[in-house]
């Protein structure tokens, strides 16, 4: 019985996905690409929003993906990743805003999360490591933070050297007490 129910849900989602792709002309609604298309959950029309989260997923039973067509858009993989990243940033900043203020011990070196707290939880935040040459033009620009259990978590950002930014990456050892804000 369970296998039949799972098959019905998959079939329902597949049919919905195909209708949305067709509706959007098999093109990304952001950049018009016709390559590597995916379906993104979005906000439905107000008349169809009951039982749908602000991120476009069903909140009441059934398959969370199966929602009104107005809650779905076609995006290419690149645009989908960018929008999902922006969504994560919103969630992280909302979760961070709900954290109680904490006291940070006085010392020269901190972890990235303490520095973020000392700067009023504002991003981006420029940081350098203790053993880096402090006169060199290099630093990490922290762009996202996810607190797991205070004062530890995950941090993402870009490494800058001589004014050139690298790709966004997960910052290694953000919880180590080896960081200082960059000038």
Order of alpha helices (4+ residues) and beta strands (2+ residues): alpha-beta-beta-alpha-alpha-beta-beta-beta-beta-beta-beta
